[in-house]
Amino acid sequence: MTQNDPAPASPSETGAVRARSARDLLGRLSLGRYTGVLVALAVVCVYLSITQEVFLTWDNLMNIVKANTVIFVLAVGATFVIIAAGIDLSTASATAASAMILGLTLQAGWGIALVLIVTILFGVALGLLNGFMITKLKISFLVVTLGTLSIYQSFALVVNGGATISLFGKPGFGVIADFVNTKVGPFPLLLVFNVLLLLAAGGVLRYTGYGRALFAVGSNPEAARLNGINVGRVVLIAYTIAGLCAGIASIVQVGRLTGASAQSDPTLLLTVIAAVLIGGTAYTGGEGGVLGTVIGVIFLGVVQNGLTLSDVSAFWQGTVSGAILISAVGLGVLRERGGSLRLRRAARSPAAGPATAPGSTA
């Protein structure tokens, strides 16, 4: 050994390095964005496949897809809003209001193409209104969307006296029914639509300037502003996308119900937000994506399906959803603390190079 050669590490130093590496690896595995929900999903699927013979049948799996398409579409819009460090409490009410517009226009004999365009544009207008009040009038997003939750629901009730508009057999409704019920080979057309929506939303978040700006605004709006990003416009577009998704979701909902219901599902909002947070999107903004949202929707859909197959009372299903939501947020907090702890360790280490943010790639 020459004079310049480093001294061999002592057994105690080697053991400390190995222990620290093991702890870091365990931290990455346990606090990974998708790890927890994927493990939980696998456990639930194994349990249901053993206890419920129907669970793994193709018809049941595809029924889970169709039953959760409305939730998935709304969750995609909610993902954009939550990444921007906001929240949209009006999404379920906006869906009900858009559904009533669809029902009234179709009942009035409008052409199906015009009906669909007007319905989607109406949802866009509702989201745009939310975004305008938040970004231009500087009203808290909680106040705005809590208020519009009531306003949009009231609109849905008023326009037809609170009655459901039955559309079965109406001219043009067959197009909507086919969209909801048609299969492409063994796959429902809704599954194909979901995949296309996933690719489109993921592409916007990952490969466009708007997607990068959205993450920047959610992480630190003031820093984003100083870097030349129009923060108000980014947030306005996020809420508009949520409104667009509400308009699209209303079409799927009408097709499944064969009518436009003035009442919004009281559990829909909770389920949508839970799916986004369970999928790893940080409630504080700046982190997340639609792939995790898909995983969250699938997990909640499988749990809901399992509760139904197991004849669990519907009264308890809200308890399960609420507990899952709290657990998801709690895991998110632990993940953020784990990332901050690794950054502090790296900063204190004299041999460490420049630290990178949790979840970032080299």
WOGILIN-V924770 format. One record per residue. N is the residue number from 1. RES is the residue in one small letter. OMEGA is omega as a letter, one per 20 degrees, with the letter a starting at -180 (NA if undefined). Layout:
N_RES_OMEGA, N_RES_OMEGA
//
This chain:
1_m_a, 2_t_a, 3_q_a, 4_n_a, 5_d_r, 6_p_r, 7_a_r, 8_p_a, 9_a_r, 10_s_r, 11_p_a, 12_s_r, 13_e_r, 14_t_r, 15_g_r, 16_a_r, 17_v_r, 18_r_r, 19_a_r, 20_r_r, 21_s_r, 22_a_r, 23_r_r, 24_d_r, 25_l_r, 26_l_r, 27_g_r, 28_r_a, 29_l_a, 30_s_a, 31_l_r, 32_g_a, 33_r_a, 34_y_a, 35_t_a, 36_g_a, 37_v_r, 38_l_r, 39_v_r, 40_a_r, 41_l_r, 42_a_a, 43_v_a, 44_v_a, 45_c_r, 46_v_a, 47_y_a, 48_l_r, 49_s_r, 50_i_a, 51_t_a, 52_q_a, 53_e_a, 54_v_a, 55_f_a, 56_l_r, 57_t_a, 58_w_a, 59_d_a, 60_n_r, 61_l_r, 62_m_r, 63_n_r, 64_i_r, 65_v_a, 66_k_a, 67_a_a, 68_n_r, 69_t_r, 70_v_r, 71_i_a, 72_f_a, 73_v_r, 74_l_a, 75_a_r, 76_v_r, 77_g_a, 78_a_r, 79_t_r, 80_f_a, 81_v_a, 82_i_r, 83_i_r, 84_a_r, 85_a_r, 86_g_r, 87_i_r, 88_d_a, 89_l_a, 90_s_a, 91_t_r, 92_a_r, 93_s_r, 94_a_r, 95_t_r, 96_a_r, 97_a_r, 98_s_r, 99_a_r, 100_m_r, 101_i_r, 102_l_a, 103_g_a, 104_l_a, 105_t_r, 106_l_r, 107_q_a, 108_a_r, 109_g_r, 110_w_r, 111_g_a, 112_i_r, 113_a_r, 114_l_r, 115_v_a, 116_l_r, 117_i_a, 118_v_r, 119_t_a, 120_i_r, 121_l_r, 122_f_r, 123_g_r, 124_v_a, 125_a_r, 126_l_r, 127_g_r, 128_l_r, 129_l_r, 130_n_a, 131_g_r, 132_f_a, 133_m_a, 134_i_a, 135_t_a, 136_k_r, 137_l_r, 138_k_r, 139_i_a, 140_s_a, 141_f_r, 142_l_r, 143_v_a, 144_v_a, 145_t_r, 146_l_r, 147_g_a, 148_t_r, 149_l_r, 150_s_a, 151_i_a, 152_y_r, 153_q_r, 154_s_r, 155_f_a, 156_a_a, 157_l_a, 158_v_a, 159_v_r, 160_n_r, 161_g_r, 162_g_a, 163_a_r, 164_t_r, 165_i_r, 166_s_a, 167_l_a, 168_f_r, 169_g_r, 170_k_r, 171_p_r, 172_g_a, 173_f_r, 174_g_r, 175_v_r, 176_i_r, 177_a_r, 178_d_r, 179_f_a, 180_v_a, 181_n_a, 182_t_r, 183_k_r, 184_v_a, 185_g_r, 186_p_a, 187_f_r, 188_p_r, 189_l_r, 190_l_r, 191_l_r, 192_v_r, 193_f_r, 194_n_r, 195_v_r, 196_l_r, 197_l_r, 198_l_a, 199_l_a, 200_a_a, 201_a_r, 202_g_r, 203_g_r, 204_v_a, 205_l_a, 206_r_a, 207_y_a, 208_t_r, 209_g_r, 210_y_r, 211_g_r, 212_r_r, 213_a_a, 214_l_r, 215_f_r, 216_a_r, 217_v_r, 218_g_a, 219_s_a, 220_n_a, 221_p_a, 222_e_r, 223_a_r, 224_a_r, 225_r_a, 226_l_r, 227_n_r, 228_g_r, 229_i_r, 230_n_a, 231_v_a, 232_g_a, 233_r_r, 234_v_a, 235_v_r, 236_l_r, 237_i_a, 238_a_r, 239_y_r, 240_t_r, 241_i_r, 242_a_r, 243_g_r, 244_l_r, 245_c_r, 246_a_r, 247_g_r, 248_i_a, 249_a_a, 250_s_r, 251_i_r, 252_v_a, 253_q_r, 254_v_r, 255_g_a, 256_r_a, 257_l_a, 258_t_r, 259_g_r, 260_a_a, 261_s_r, 262_a_a, 263_q_r, 264_s_r, 265_d_a, 266_p_a, 267_t_a, 268_l_a, 269_l_r, 270_l_a, 271_t_a, 272_v_a, 273_i_r, 274_a_a, 275_a_a, 276_v_a, 277_l_r, 278_i_a, 279_g_r, 280_g_r, 281_t_a, 282_a_a, 283_y_r, 284_t_r, 285_g_r, 286_g_a, 287_e_r, 288_g_a, 289_g_a, 290_v_r, 291_l_r, 292_g_r, 293_t_r, 294_v_r, 295_i_r, 296_g_r, 297_v_r, 298_i_a, 299_f_r, 300_l_r, 301_g_r, 302_v_r, 303_v_r, 304_q_r, 305_n_r, 306_g_r, 307_l_r, 308_t_r, 309_l_a, 310_s_r, 311_d_r, 312_v_a, 313_s_r, 314_a_r, 315_f_a, 316_w_a, 317_q_r, 318_g_r, 319_t_r, 320_v_a, 321_s_r, 322_g_r, 323_a_r, 324_i_r, 325_l_r, 326_i_r, 327_s_a, 328_a_r, 329_v_r, 330_g_r, 331_l_r, 332_g_r, 333_v_r, 334_l_r, 335_r_r, 336_e_r, 337_r_r, 338_g_r, 339_g_r, 340_s_r, 341_l_r, 342_r_r, 343_l_r, 344_r_r, 345_r_a, 346_a_a, 347_a_a, 348_r_a, 349_s_a, 350_p_a, 351_a_a, 352_a_r, 353_g_r, 354_p_r, 355_a_r, 356_t_a, 357_a_r, 358_p_r, 359_g_a, 360_s_a, 361_t_a, 362_a_NA
//
